[in-house]
């Protein structure tokens, strides 16, 4: 798995967690439980945003050149 695809997979995971937690917050009976789900959703959203920024910087970064092995001989 490449770095970019692992970042995308992590981002998708956080997006799913955020969605589930927001849904759970809406159906929770207890206000404390709803607040806990909202906090988890907010954390997942924050992590998703950070992963989006990471993916963007990975796409913008120039490719790393392969090391020159001719000097080793």
PyMOL Python script that loads the backbone (N, CA, C, O; Angstrom):
from pymol import cmd

cmd.read_pdbstr("""\
ATOM      1  N   UNK A   1       0.854  -1.174   0.000  1.00  0.00           N
ATOM      2  CA  UNK A   1       0.000   0.000   0.000  1.00  0.00           C
ATOM      3  C   UNK A   1       0.897   1.233   0.000  1.00  0.00           C
ATOM      4  O   UNK A   1       1.815   1.339   0.813  1.00  0.00           O
ATOM      5  N   UNK A   2       0.632   2.153  -0.903  1.00  0.00           N
ATOM      6  CA  UNK A   2       1.445   3.359  -0.968  1.00  0.00           C
ATOM      7  C   UNK A   2       1.018   4.323   0.118  1.00  0.00           C
ATOM      8  O   UNK A   2      -0.055   4.197   0.708  1.00  0.00           O
ATOM      9  N   UNK A   3       1.879   5.279   0.362  1.00  0.00           N
ATOM     10  CA  UNK A   3       1.598   6.275   1.403  1.00  0.00           C
ATOM     11  C   UNK A   3       0.307   7.019   1.094  1.00  0.00           C
ATOM     12  O   UNK A   3      -0.505   7.257   1.988  1.00  0.00           O
ATOM     13  N   UNK A   4       0.113   7.391  -0.182  1.00  0.00           N
ATOM     14  CA  UNK A   4      -1.068   8.145  -0.575  1.00  0.00           C
ATOM     15  C   UNK A   4      -2.331   7.323  -0.359  1.00  0.00           C
ATOM     16  O   UNK A   4      -3.329   7.845   0.139  1.00  0.00           O
ATOM     17  N   UNK A   5      -2.301   6.043  -0.726  1.00  0.00           N
ATOM     18  CA  UNK A   5      -3.507   5.233  -0.566  1.00  0.00           C
ATOM     19  C   UNK A   5      -3.789   4.943   0.902  1.00  0.00           C
ATOM     20  O   UNK A   5      -4.952   4.819   1.287  1.00  0.00           O
ATOM     21  N   UNK A   6      -2.749   4.832   1.735  1.00  0.00           N
ATOM     22  CA  UNK A   6      -3.011   4.626   3.160  1.00  0.00           C
ATOM     23  C   UNK A   6      -3.606   5.885   3.779  1.00  0.00           C
ATOM     24  O   UNK A   6      -4.466   5.794   4.655  1.00  0.00           O
ATOM     25  N   UNK A   7      -3.165   7.046   3.339  1.00  0.00           N
ATOM     26  CA  UNK A   7      -3.738   8.304   3.813  1.00  0.00           C
ATOM     27  C   UNK A   7      -5.204   8.386   3.397  1.00  0.00           C
ATOM     28  O   UNK A   7      -6.057   8.790   4.188  1.00  0.00           O
ATOM     29  N   UNK A   8      -5.494   8.002   2.157  1.00  0.00           N
ATOM     30  CA  UNK A   8      -6.877   8.022   1.684  1.00  0.00           C
ATOM     31  C   UNK A   8      -7.742   7.039   2.470  1.00  0.00           C
ATOM     32  O   UNK A   8      -8.891   7.344   2.791  1.00  0.00           O
ATOM     33  N   UNK A   9      -7.202   5.871   2.778  1.00  0.00           N
ATOM     34  CA  UNK A   9      -7.951   4.881   3.549  1.00  0.00           C
ATOM     35  C   UNK A   9      -8.235   5.390   4.958  1.00  0.00           C
ATOM     36  O   UNK A   9      -9.343   5.222   5.468  1.00  0.00           O
ATOM     37  N   UNK A  10      -7.251   6.005   5.581  1.00  0.00           N
ATOM     38  CA  UNK A  10      -7.449   6.566   6.924  1.00  0.00           C
ATOM     39  C   UNK A  10      -8.480   7.689   6.902  1.00  0.00           C
ATOM     40  O   UNK A  10      -9.311   7.799   7.803  1.00  0.00           O
ATOM     41  N   UNK A  11      -8.420   8.519   5.869  1.00  0.00           N
ATOM     42  CA  UNK A  11      -9.382   9.619   5.732  1.00  0.00           C
ATOM     43  C   UNK A  11     -10.795   9.059   5.584  1.00  0.00           C
ATOM     44  O   UNK A  11     -11.732   9.562   6.204  1.00  0.00           O
ATOM     45  N   UNK A  12     -10.948   8.029   4.771  1.00  0.00           N
ATOM     46  CA  UNK A  12     -12.266   7.423   4.587  1.00  0.00           C
ATOM     47  C   UNK A  12     -12.781   6.809   5.892  1.00  0.00           C
ATOM     48  O   UNK A  12     -13.971   6.891   6.194  1.00  0.00           O
ATOM     49  N   UNK A  13     -11.880   6.196   6.661  1.00  0.00           N
ATOM     50  CA  UNK A  13     -12.260   5.627   7.949  1.00  0.00           C
ATOM     51  C   UNK A  13     -12.778   6.706   8.891  1.00  0.00           C
ATOM     52  O   UNK A  13     -13.805   6.524   9.544  1.00  0.00           O
ATOM     53  N   UNK A  14     -12.071   7.826   8.963  1.00  0.00           N
ATOM     54  CA  UNK A  14     -12.488   8.925   9.842  1.00  0.00           C
ATOM     55  C   UNK A  14     -13.803   9.527   9.370  1.00  0.00           C
ATOM     56  O   UNK A  14     -14.639   9.916  10.187  1.00  0.00           O
ATOM     57  N   UNK A  15     -13.989   9.605   8.064  1.00  0.00           N
ATOM     58  CA  UNK A  15     -15.236  10.131   7.522  1.00  0.00           C
ATOM     59  C   UNK A  15     -16.408   9.233   7.945  1.00  0.00           C
ATOM     60  O   UNK A  15     -17.472   9.727   8.317  1.00  0.00           O
ATOM     61  N   UNK A  16     -16.202   7.925   7.884  1.00  0.00           N
ATOM     62  CA  UNK A  16     -17.238   6.993   8.311  1.00  0.00           C
ATOM     63  C   UNK A  16     -17.521   7.095   9.797  1.00  0.00           C
ATOM     64  O   UNK A  16     -18.679   7.065  10.213  1.00  0.00           O
ATOM     65  N   UNK A  17     -16.475   7.216  10.600  1.00  0.00           N
ATOM     66  CA  UNK A  17     -16.651   7.351  12.048  1.00  0.00           C
ATOM     67  C   UNK A  17     -17.433   8.613  12.389  1.00  0.00           C
ATOM     68  O   UNK A  17     -18.314   8.606  13.248  1.00  0.00           O
ATOM     69  N   UNK A  18     -17.088   9.702  11.692  1.00  0.00           N
ATOM     70  CA  UNK A  18     -17.790  10.960  11.942  1.00  0.00           C
ATOM     71  C   UNK A  18     -19.276  10.808  11.650  1.00  0.00           C
ATOM     72  O   UNK A  18     -20.115  11.235  12.444  1.00  0.00           O
ATOM     73  N   UNK A  19     -19.601  10.204  10.521  1.00  0.00           N
ATOM     74  CA  UNK A  19     -20.991  10.023  10.127  1.00  0.00           C
ATOM     75  C   UNK A  19     -21.757   9.177  11.161  1.00  0.00           C
ATOM     76  O   UNK A  19     -22.861   9.533  11.574  1.00  0.00           O
ATOM     77  N   UNK A  20     -21.152   8.060  11.565  1.00  0.00           N
ATOM     78  CA  UNK A  20     -21.799   7.173  12.539  1.00  0.00           C
ATOM     79  C   UNK A  20     -22.022   7.885  13.869  1.00  0.00           C
ATOM     80  O   UNK A  20     -23.099   7.790  14.457  1.00  0.00           O
ATOM     81  N   UNK A  21     -21.006   8.596  14.337  1.00  0.00           N
ATOM     82  CA  UNK A  21     -21.137   9.280  15.628  1.00  0.00           C
ATOM     83  C   UNK A  21     -22.196  10.374  15.578  1.00  0.00           C
ATOM     84  O   UNK A  21     -22.932  10.561  16.546  1.00  0.00           O
ATOM     85  N   UNK A  22     -22.285  11.097  14.471  1.00  0.00           N
ATOM     86  CA  UNK A  22     -23.319  12.142  14.350  1.00  0.00           C
ATOM     87  C   UNK A  22     -24.707  11.509  14.343  1.00  0.00           C
ATOM     88  O   UNK A  22     -25.639  12.039  14.948  1.00  0.00           O
ATOM     89  N   UNK A  23     -24.844  10.367  13.654  1.00  0.00           N
ATOM     90  CA  UNK A  23     -26.126   9.671  13.655  1.00  0.00           C
ATOM     91  C   UNK A  23     -26.480   9.192  15.068  1.00  0.00           C
ATOM     92  O   UNK A  23     -27.624   9.311  15.505  1.00  0.00           O
ATOM     93  N   UNK A  24     -25.487   8.652  15.770  1.00  0.00           N
ATOM     94  CA  UNK A  24     -25.725   8.190  17.133  1.00  0.00           C
ATOM     95  C   UNK A  24     -26.118   9.346  18.057  1.00  0.00           C
ATOM     96  O   UNK A  24     -26.950   9.178  18.949  1.00  0.00           O
ATOM     97  N   UNK A  25     -25.525  10.498  17.842  1.00  0.00           N
ATOM     98  CA  UNK A  25     -25.863  11.670  18.661  1.00  0.00           C
ATOM     99  C   UNK A  25     -27.322  12.064  18.467  1.00  0.00           C
ATOM    100  O   UNK A  25     -27.990  12.482  19.414  1.00  0.00           O
ATOM    101  N   UNK A  26     -27.809  11.932  17.251  1.00  0.00           N
ATOM    102  CA  UNK A  26     -29.191  12.322  16.967  1.00  0.00           C
ATOM    103  C   UNK A  26     -30.208  11.374  17.593  1.00  0.00           C
ATOM    104  O   UNK A  26     -31.311  11.797  17.939  1.00  0.00           O
ATOM    105  N   UNK A  27     -29.857  10.107  17.744  1.00  0.00           N
ATOM    106  CA  UNK A  27     -30.816   9.133  18.269  1.00  0.00           C
ATOM    107  C   UNK A  27     -30.620   8.833  19.754  1.00  0.00           C
ATOM    108  O   UNK A  27     -31.376   8.057  20.338  1.00  0.00           O
ATOM    109  N   UNK A  28     -29.615   9.443  20.358  1.00  0.00           N
ATOM    110  CA  UNK A  28     -29.346   9.196  21.779  1.00  0.00           C
ATOM    111  C   UNK A  28     -30.462   9.779  22.643  1.00  0.00           C
ATOM    112  O   UNK A  28     -30.978  10.866  22.385  1.00  0.00           O
ATOM    113  N   UNK A  29     -30.813   9.014  23.677  1.00  0.00           N
ATOM    114  CA  UNK A  29     -31.855   9.472  24.595  1.00  0.00           C
ATOM    115  C   UNK A  29     -31.304  10.421  25.656  1.00  0.00           C
ATOM    116  O   UNK A  29     -31.940  11.415  26.008  1.00  0.00           O
ATOM    117  N   UNK A  30     -30.126  10.105  26.155  1.00  0.00           N
ATOM    118  CA  UNK A  30     -29.533  10.901  27.234  1.00  0.00           C
ATOM    119  C   UNK A  30     -28.688  12.033  26.652  1.00  0.00           C
ATOM    120  O   UNK A  30     -27.907  11.806  25.728  1.00  0.00           O
ATOM    121  N   UNK A  31     -28.834  13.248  27.182  1.00  0.00           N
ATOM    122  CA  UNK A  31     -28.022  14.373  26.695  1.00  0.00           C
ATOM    123  C   UNK A  31     -26.518  14.129  26.834  1.00  0.00           C
ATOM    124  O   UNK A  31     -25.737  14.542  25.977  1.00  0.00           O
ATOM    125  N   UNK A  32     -26.118  13.460  27.911  1.00  0.00           N
ATOM    126  CA  UNK A  32     -24.689  13.189  28.104  1.00  0.00           C
ATOM    127  C   UNK A  32     -24.163  12.255  27.022  1.00  0.00           C
ATOM    128  O   UNK A  32     -23.044  12.416  26.534  1.00  0.00           O
ATOM    129  N   UNK A  33     -24.982  11.285  26.658  1.00  0.00           N
ATOM    130  CA  UNK A  33     -24.592  10.342  25.607  1.00  0.00           C
ATOM    131  C   UNK A  33     -24.495  11.060  24.260  1.00  0.00           C
ATOM    132  O   UNK A  33     -23.570  10.819  23.485  1.00  0.00           O
ATOM    133  N   UNK A  34     -25.446  11.933  23.992  1.00  0.00           N
ATOM    134  CA  UNK A  34     -25.427  12.698  22.741  1.00  0.00           C
ATOM    135  C   UNK A  34     -24.179  13.577  22.675  1.00  0.00           C
ATOM    136  O   UNK A  34     -23.547  13.690  21.625  1.00  0.00           O
ATOM    137  N   UNK A  35     -23.831  14.199  23.800  1.00  0.00           N
ATOM    138  CA  UNK A  35     -22.629  15.033  23.833  1.00  0.00           C
ATOM    139  C   UNK A  35     -21.366  14.213  23.579  1.00  0.00           C
ATOM    140  O   UNK A  35     -20.457  14.666  22.883  1.00  0.00           O
ATOM    141  N   UNK A  36     -21.312  13.016  24.139  1.00  0.00           N
ATOM    142  CA  UNK A  36     -20.146  12.149  23.930  1.00  0.00           C
ATOM    143  C   UNK A  36     -20.022  11.783  22.454  1.00  0.00           C
ATOM    144  O   UNK A  36     -18.921  11.781  21.904  1.00  0.00           O
ATOM    145  N   UNK A  37     -21.147  11.472  21.813  1.00  0.00           N
ATOM    146  CA  UNK A  37     -21.122  11.149  20.382  1.00  0.00           C
ATOM    147  C   UNK A  37     -20.697  12.365  19.553  1.00  0.00           C
ATOM    148  O   UNK A  37     -19.950  12.234  18.584  1.00  0.00           O
ATOM    149  N   UNK A  38     -21.172  13.531  19.939  1.00  0.00           N
ATOM    150  CA  UNK A  38     -20.785  14.759  19.226  1.00  0.00           C
ATOM    151  C   UNK A  38     -19.278  15.012  19.360  1.00  0.00           C
ATOM    152  O   UNK A  38     -18.624  15.389  18.389  1.00  0.00           O
ATOM    153  N   UNK A  39     -18.736  14.806  20.551  1.00  0.00           N
ATOM    154  CA  UNK A  39     -17.284  14.990  20.745  1.00  0.00           C
ATOM    155  C   UNK A  39     -16.500  14.014  19.876  1.00  0.00           C
ATOM    156  O   UNK A  39     -15.498  14.382  19.262  1.00  0.00           O
ATOM    157  N   UNK A  40     -16.966  12.757  19.829  1.00  0.00           N
ATOM    158  CA  UNK A  40     -16.285  11.764  18.986  1.00  0.00           C
ATOM    159  C   UNK A  40     -16.383  12.141  17.514  1.00  0.00           C
ATOM    160  O   UNK A  40     -15.424  11.974  16.761  1.00  0.00           O
ATOM    161  N   UNK A  41     -17.535  12.647  17.107  1.00  0.00           N
ATOM    162  CA  UNK A  41     -17.718  13.074  15.717  1.00  0.00           C
ATOM    163  C   UNK A  41     -16.794  14.249  15.401  1.00  0.00           C
ATOM    164  O   UNK A  41     -16.192  14.302  14.328  1.00  0.00           O
ATOM    165  N   UNK A  42     -16.688  15.184  16.335  1.00  0.00           N
ATOM    166  CA  UNK A  42     -15.809  16.342  16.139  1.00  0.00           C
ATOM    167  C   UNK A  42     -14.351  15.897  16.022  1.00  0.00           C
ATOM    168  O   UNK A  42     -13.604  16.425  15.198  1.00  0.00           O
ATOM    169  N   UNK A  43     -13.950  14.937  16.836  1.00  0.00           N
ATOM    170  CA  UNK A  43     -12.580  14.432  16.774  1.00  0.00           C
ATOM    171  C   UNK A  43     -12.326  13.750  15.435  1.00  0.00           C
ATOM    172  O   UNK A  43     -11.280  13.957  14.820  1.00  0.00           O
ATOM    173  N   UNK A  44     -13.276  12.940  14.983  1.00  0.00           N
ATOM    174  CA  UNK A  44     -13.129  12.267  13.689  1.00  0.00           C
ATOM    175  C   UNK A  44     -13.056  13.291  12.558  1.00  0.00           C
ATOM    176  O   UNK A  44     -12.285  13.118  11.614  1.00  0.00           O
ATOM    177  N   UNK A  45     -13.853  14.358  12.649  1.00  0.00           N
ATOM    178  CA  UNK A  45     -13.821  15.410  11.631  1.00  0.00           C
ATOM    179  C   UNK A  45     -12.462  16.101  11.621  1.00  0.00           C
ATOM    180  O   UNK A  45     -11.904  16.375  10.558  1.00  0.00           O
ATOM    181  N   UNK A  46     -11.933  16.382  12.811  1.00  0.00           N
ATOM    182  CA  UNK A  46     -10.609  17.011  12.910  1.00  0.00           C
ATOM    183  C   UNK A  46      -9.545  16.109  12.273  1.00  0.00           C
ATOM    184  O   UNK A  46      -8.721  16.577  11.488  1.00  0.00           O
ATOM    185  N   UNK A  47      -9.567  14.825  12.609  1.00  0.00           N
ATOM    186  CA  UNK A  47      -8.575  13.902  12.048  1.00  0.00           C
ATOM    187  C   UNK A  47      -8.734  13.778  10.533  1.00  0.00           C
ATOM    188  O   UNK A  47      -7.739  13.714   9.811  1.00  0.00           O
ATOM    189  N   UNK A  48      -9.975  13.742  10.046  1.00  0.00           N
ATOM    190  CA  UNK A  48     -10.216  13.680   8.604  1.00  0.00           C
ATOM    191  C   UNK A  48      -9.640  14.909   7.910  1.00  0.00           C
ATOM    192  O   UNK A  48      -9.010  14.794   6.859  1.00  0.00           O
ATOM    193  N   UNK A  49      -9.857  16.082   8.495  1.00  0.00           N
ATOM    194  CA  UNK A  49      -9.326  17.320   7.915  1.00  0.00           C
ATOM    195  C   UNK A  49      -7.798  17.304   7.873  1.00  0.00           C
ATOM    196  O   UNK A  49      -7.194  17.735   6.890  1.00  0.00           O
ATOM    197  N   UNK A  50      -7.178  16.805   8.941  1.00  0.00           N
ATOM    198  CA  UNK A  50      -5.713  16.719   8.979  1.00  0.00           C
ATOM    199  C   UNK A  50      -5.210  15.740   7.916  1.00  0.00           C
ATOM    200  O   UNK A  50      -4.190  15.990   7.275  1.00  0.00           O
ATOM    201  N   UNK A  51      -5.913  14.644   7.732  1.00  0.00           N
ATOM    202  CA  UNK A  51      -5.520  13.673   6.714  1.00  0.00           C
ATOM    203  C   UNK A  51      -5.714  14.236   5.307  1.00  0.00           C
ATOM    204  O   UNK A  51      -4.928  13.943   4.406  1.00  0.00           O
ATOM    205  N   UNK A  52      -6.752  15.040   5.118  1.00  0.00           N
ATOM    206  CA  UNK A  52      -6.944  15.703   3.825  1.00  0.00           C
ATOM    207  C   UNK A  52      -5.781  16.645   3.536  1.00  0.00           C
ATOM    208  O   UNK A  52      -5.282  16.697   2.413  1.00  0.00           O
ATOM    209  N   UNK A  53      -5.353  17.389   4.552  1.00  0.00           N
ATOM    210  CA  UNK A  53      -4.210  18.296   4.379  1.00  0.00           C
ATOM    211  C   UNK A  53      -2.942  17.502   4.072  1.00  0.00           C
ATOM    212  O   UNK A  53      -2.136  17.909   3.236  1.00  0.00           O
ATOM    213  N   UNK A  54      -2.771  16.380   4.745  1.00  0.00           N
ATOM    214  CA  UNK A  54      -1.600  15.535   4.490  1.00  0.00           C
ATOM    215  C   UNK A  54      -1.617  15.011   3.059  1.00  0.00           C
ATOM    216  O   UNK A  54      -0.592  15.035   2.378  1.00  0.00           O
ATOM    217  N   UNK A  55      -2.767  14.541   2.603  1.00  0.00           N
ATOM    218  CA  UNK A  55      -2.873  14.029   1.235  1.00  0.00           C
ATOM    219  C   UNK A  55      -2.570  15.136   0.227  1.00  0.00           C
ATOM    220  O   UNK A  55      -1.905  14.902  -0.783  1.00  0.00           O
ATOM    221  N   UNK A  56      -3.059  16.330   0.506  1.00  0.00           N
ATOM    222  CA  UNK A  56      -2.800  17.465  -0.388  1.00  0.00           C
ATOM    223  C   UNK A  56      -1.309  17.778  -0.452  1.00  0.00           C
ATOM    224  O   UNK A  56      -0.776  18.024  -1.533  1.00  0.00           O
ATOM    225  N   UNK A  57      -0.637  17.772   0.686  1.00  0.00           N
ATOM    226  CA  UNK A  57       0.794  18.068   0.696  1.00  0.00           C
ATOM    227  C   UNK A  57       1.586  16.945   0.031  1.00  0.00           C
ATOM    228  O   UNK A  57       2.618  17.201  -0.588  1.00  0.00           O
ATOM    229  N   UNK A  58       1.113  15.702   0.152  1.00  0.00           N
ATOM    230  CA  UNK A  58       1.783  14.587  -0.529  1.00  0.00           C
ATOM    231  C   UNK A  58       1.667  14.733  -2.040  1.00  0.00           C
ATOM    232  O   UNK A  58       2.609  14.437  -2.776  1.00  0.00           O
ATOM    233  N   UNK A  59       0.498  15.193  -2.501  1.00  0.00           N
ATOM    234  CA  UNK A  59       0.316  15.383  -3.945  1.00  0.00           C
ATOM    235  C   UNK A  59       1.157  16.549  -4.450  1.00  0.00           C
ATOM    236  O   UNK A  59       1.662  16.506  -5.572  1.00  0.00           O
ATOM    237  N   UNK A  60       1.314  17.585  -3.637  1.00  0.00           N
ATOM    238  CA  UNK A  60       2.040  18.782  -4.049  1.00  0.00           C
ATOM    239  C   UNK A  60       3.559  18.613  -3.966  1.00  0.00           C
ATOM    240  O   UNK A  60       4.301  19.324  -4.644  1.00  0.00           O
ATOM    241  N   UNK A  61       4.015  17.685  -3.147  1.00  0.00           N
ATOM    242  CA  UNK A  61       5.463  17.506  -2.957  1.00  0.00           C
ATOM    243  C   UNK A  61       6.088  16.908  -4.212  1.00  0.00           C
ATOM    244  O   UNK A  61       5.516  16.018  -4.841  1.00  0.00           O
ATOM    245  N   UNK A  62       7.269  17.409  -4.566  1.00  0.00           N
ATOM    246  CA  UNK A  62       7.940  16.816  -5.727  1.00  0.00           C
ATOM    247  C   UNK A  62       8.371  15.387  -5.390  1.00  0.00           C
ATOM    248  O   UNK A  62       8.655  15.076  -4.234  1.00  0.00           O
ATOM    249  N   UNK A  63       8.417  14.533  -6.393  1.00  0.00           N
ATOM    250  CA  UNK A  63       8.829  13.153  -6.128  1.00  0.00           C
ATOM    251  C   UNK A  63      10.267  13.108  -5.611  1.00  0.00           C
ATOM    252  O   UNK A  63      11.124  13.876  -6.049  1.00  0.00           O
ATOM    253  N   UNK A  64      10.506  12.214  -4.691  1.00  0.00           N
ATOM    254  CA  UNK A  64      11.847  12.051  -4.134  1.00  0.00           C
ATOM    255  C   UNK A  64      12.674  11.233  -5.117  1.00  0.00           C
ATOM    256  O   UNK A  64      12.278  10.129  -5.492  1.00  0.00           O
ATOM    257  N   UNK A  65      13.831  11.771  -5.541  1.00  0.00           N
ATOM    258  CA  UNK A  65      14.643  11.018  -6.499  1.00  0.00           C
ATOM    259  C   UNK A  65      15.253   9.779  -5.840  1.00  0.00           C
ATOM    260  O   UNK A  65      15.526   9.762  -4.640  1.00  0.00           O
ATOM    261  N   UNK A  66      15.456   8.758  -6.648  1.00  0.00           N
ATOM    262  CA  UNK A  66      16.089   7.533  -6.168  1.00  0.00           C
ATOM    263  C   UNK A  66      17.549   7.856  -5.829  1.00  0.00           C
ATOM    264  O   UNK A  66      18.172   8.678  -6.502  1.00  0.00           O
ATOM    265  N   UNK A  67      18.095   7.218  -4.794  1.00  0.00           N
ATOM    266  CA  UNK A  67      19.483   7.479  -4.436  1.00  0.00           C
ATOM    267  C   UNK A  67      20.439   7.020  -5.544  1.00  0.00           C
ATOM    268  O   UNK A  67      20.192   6.027  -6.227  1.00  0.00           O
ATOM    269  N   UNK A  68      21.525   7.761  -5.703  1.00  0.00           N
ATOM    270  CA  UNK A  68      22.514   7.433  -6.716  1.00  0.00           C
ATOM    271  C   UNK A  68      23.404   6.325  -6.180  1.00  0.00           C
ATOM    272  O   UNK A  68      24.195   6.547  -5.263  1.00  0.00           O
ATOM    273  N   UNK A  69      23.281   5.162  -6.737  1.00  0.00           N
ATOM    274  CA  UNK A  69      24.023   3.995  -6.280  1.00  0.00           C
ATOM    275  C   UNK A  69      25.376   3.846  -6.989  1.00  0.00           C
ATOM    276  O   UNK A  69      26.171   2.983  -6.618  1.00  0.00           O
ATOM    277  N   UNK A  70      25.642   4.672  -7.997  1.00  0.00           N
ATOM    278  CA  UNK A  70      26.886   4.528  -8.752  1.00  0.00           C
ATOM    279  C   UNK A  70      28.115   4.881  -7.897  1.00  0.00           C
ATOM    280  O   UNK A  70      29.202   4.366  -8.158  1.00  0.00           O
ATOM    281  N   UNK A  71      27.968   5.735  -6.899  1.00  0.00           N
ATOM    282  CA  UNK A  71      29.079   6.132  -6.049  1.00  0.00           C
ATOM    283  C   UNK A  71      29.445   5.033  -5.050  1.00  0.00           C
ATOM    284  O   UNK A  71      30.547   5.041  -4.502  1.00  0.00           O
ATOM    285  N   UNK A  72      28.529   4.084  -4.808  1.00  0.00           N
ATOM    286  CA  UNK A  72      28.778   3.008  -3.865  1.00  0.00           C
ATOM    287  C   UNK A  72      29.757   1.962  -4.400  1.00  0.00           C
ATOM    288  O   UNK A  72      30.376   1.241  -3.617  1.00  0.00           O
ATOM    289  N   UNK A  73      29.901   1.875  -5.696  1.00  0.00           N
ATOM    290  CA  UNK A  73      30.744   0.829  -6.304  1.00  0.00           C
ATOM    291  C   UNK A  73      32.203   1.170  -6.276  1.00  0.00           C
ATOM    292  O   UNK A  73      33.029   0.389  -6.748  1.00  0.00           O
TER     293      UNK A  73
END
""", "prot")
cmd.dss("prot")
cmd.show_as("cartoon", "prot")
cmd.util.cbc("prot")
cmd.orient("prot")
